[in-house]
Amino acid sequence: PVAVPGAVAQRPLVFDFDLMTTGDALAIKDQPICDVSYVVLDLETTGLSVETDAIVQLGAVRVLNGARVNGEELSTFVNPGRPIPPASTRIHRIGDAHVRDAPDIAEAGRALHHFSRDAVLVAHNAPFDIGLLKRHAPDIGAKWDHPVLDTVLLSAVAFGTTEEHSLDALCDRLSIEIPAEDRHTALGDARVTAEALVRLLKMVEGQGYSTFRDLQPELDRQARRLYAGT
């Protein structure tokens, strides 16, 4: 999504971070975290409001058995049905001409939902991305009831809350290069988030969190600290 420096606290808490509240999640809570199937996604948007802004591009990649799966990717522009503000275009370089003939969120969202079946959804600052998808669930005709993992929270577990947890800071800390031409593109950001996920999972596994049953209480604690301020 369009980023604001230091914006972790500005992203609204729009869903329950508990991974274990859905039926599908119950089946994965005791699997080794590196063996779980993940779909890492990113959205580019008209702005930073979950309630009023629209998606203009989405990208997703698959992570399985602790590695990104080459060729398992989804990327598309999305016609938001409204003009894209110039301030947003300056950041993600997507203008009205790019989305004029693109699918709407109903079509693009169904493709993403199909791509994500039976997977844990992963995003950096997940409340924003997942909140937008859930807002459009009636248009898409599908429920976003997947387990969700936020790499901001995983970064906080691995490195502590005193560190900066923006995507740029995280990738710099993990020595992941973000090609300039790919930054603030949905697929480019999804790819580097997936690389960060792979490394973070190995780090927290090394700290003794081998399953989501082990990891969830610490994710909840970091969510309260970073998003709810408690």
Helices and strands as residue ranges (DSSP letters): G 7-10, G 19-21, H 23-28, G 33-35, E 38-45, E 55-64, E 67-77, H 86-92, H 96-99, H 105-115, E 120-123, H 126-135, H 137-140, E 148-150, H 151-159, H 167-173, H 186-206, H 212-226
